[in-house]
Amino acid sequence: MTVSDKQSLLPTILSRVQAIDVLTPDEASLRTHFEEQGHTRAAVGRSLLMSGGLPGLMTAILSGESEHPLVTAADTARSILRLDTFGRLAQIDSLSKQRQQCLDVLFILQQMAELSLKNPAKNSSVYKQWHTVLRQAYETEQTLRAGAQPKLALTNLMLSL
């Protein structure tokens, strides 16, 4: 069984499992690995940003696998970040009807923001933008997991990006 948050499990389940923390590799190791696999430096850099440093997602992106749910979520997250406010608001209806895809997009937004914040930005406004993305994606995920109405939570997210 894999979970992203041990605290979300019931105590009866937690008492019966052994917890093994799996950490993502550092950026340099990922770059080296995928470049040794024959991928260009530019392609590895793009996939690293899109995946937030998740090796499985990087593999799917670099191999051109378009059916992977996180590849779809990464494409959606990238398009949301490129859109203006009206375009973002237009995405709410379709995202709110697909809970898992919505959670995947929020996860990818968090991964992208965390990776971008690890690399020092020369411009403080870029840093502030990624910090806002990280905070709002996290808050929206927590709100949705708490049972909030998806359209309202997503509207708040899209207006704050």
Secondary structure, DSSP 4 states (H G I P E B T S, - for coil): ---S-GGGS-HHHHTTS-----PPPPHHHHHHHHHHTT--HHHHHHHHHHHTT-HHHHHHHHTT---SHHHHHHHHHHHHHHS-HHHHHHHHHHHHT-HHHHHHHHHHHHHHHHHHHHSPPSSHHHHHHHHHHHHHHHHHHHHHHTT--HHHHHHHHHHH-
